Amino acid sequence: MNQSIIFVALIFCGAAPAYGQQCLHGSGETPEHQARRQQAVRAARLVNTIQANQPGRHGQRYLSQEELGASLYALRQPDSLKPFNLAPGQEVSPGWELMLNVTDTGYWFMIKDKIDPCGFAFISNTTGLIYKAEPIR
C-alpha cells in the first residue's frame, strides 16, 4: 500500500512541472532569453511577410509549411533572416518550434518556446497581427 502512495505522489509531482519552475519570459527574463524571444518574433514576422507577398494570397491560397522555405520571397531574404529554418519538424530558431496550418480561407501559426516550462508562444494568422500566448495557470 505504501508503494502505491509513493507511485501516485510521483505521478502528481511530474504532471505539472511548470508550477514549480521559473517561466523564461516573465519579469525575470534574462538577456539571453530576451534575445531568443526577439529572434522568434522576427521569425513570426517573416512567416507573415512571406504569406503576404506570395502570388496566391490574392486568391486566398496560402503556403503550407513545406512551401514556405522554398518560396521566392524566402529565398531572396537578406542574410539577417537566413538563420530561420522554415522546414517542418525543424526548429525555426534555436529552441523554437513553428506549427503552421493552412485553411481554405487563410492560415494561422504558432511559434512555441520548446524549453520554456510555462509554454510561452507567439500566435498569428492571416491578419498579420502577432500575439503573445501562454497556457492559463
N, C-alpha and C positions, 0 to 999 in steps of 0.2 A: 504494500500500500504506500509506503514512503517513497518507493521508486516512482510510482505514478504521480505523486505530488511534485517531485523534482522534475519529471518529464514535462508536466503541464506548465510549471513555472518557467522552464527553459523555453518552451514554445512561446509563451506570452512575452518574455523578455526579448526574444528575437523578432517578434511580429511587428514591433513599432520602433525601429531604430532611430527614426527622425526625432522622436520626442526627447531622447537623451543626448542628442548630438547638436552641435552648433551649425546653424544654416550658414552657407558660404556667402550669400548675397544679401545679408541684412545690414544692420547698423555697424556691425563689427567687420565688415568686408575688408579683406587685406588688399593692398595694391595689386598683388598677383591675380587675385580672383576678380578684382575690378577690371583689370586689363583683359582677362579671359571673357568676362561678360560683355565688354565693349566690342571685342572681336566677334562674339556671337551676334550682337546687334548688327554689325556690318554684314555678316552672313545673311541675316534676315532681310536686310535692305537689298542685298544682291539678288536674292530669290525673287523679291517683289519687282525689282528693276528688270530682271530677265523676263519675267512673265509679262510685264507691261510693254516691253519692247520687241516681243517676238511677233511674227506675222499673223498667227492665228488668233490673237487677242480680239480683233475686231469681230470675229465670228464666234466669240466666247469659247474658243478652243485653247486650252492651256496645256503647258508642257508637263509631262509626268516627271518624276524624279529621275528616271532613266534618261530622259531627253534633256534635262537642264544643263548638265555639264558639256554636252555636245552642241548646244545651241550656238549660233554665230555670235550672239551678243556675249555669251560667257567666254568664248574663245578669244574675243577681242579686248578683254578686260586688261587694265594696266597691271603691272607686277604687284601693286599693293593689294589686289584682290585675288591673285593667283593662289595664295595659300589655302583657299577653301576647296574642300573636296565635296562635290555635289553628288557623288555616286551613292546609290542605295547601299545600306549596310556599312558604310564608312563614316568616320567622324567628320562632320563638316568643318570643324575646328577642334583642336585638341580637347577632348573631354565632352564634346557637344554632339548630340545626335539630331539629324534632320529627319522628320517624318512629314511627307507631303501627300495629300490626297487631292485628286482632280475629280470634279463632278461634271455634269452636263452643262452647268452654267457658271462654273468658277473653280476655285481651288481654296484650300486652307492648308496651313502647315504649322508645325511646332518644332522649335529648336530647343532641346532639353539638355540641361546640365546633368550628365551621367554620374558625376562624382558628388553632387550636392545632396546630402541626406534629406533635405527638405523638398527636393523635386522642382527647383526653380526652372522656369522655361519662358521662352518668348513664343507668342502665337500671332499669326497674321492670316489674312485672306485676300480675296480679290480687291477689297477696298484699299489695300496698301498700308493700312494702319497696323502698327506693331504694338502688342500688349504684353506686359509682364504678367506671368502667371505662376502660381504655386498652389499645391493642394491645401485645402482647408484643414487646419489642425485643431 
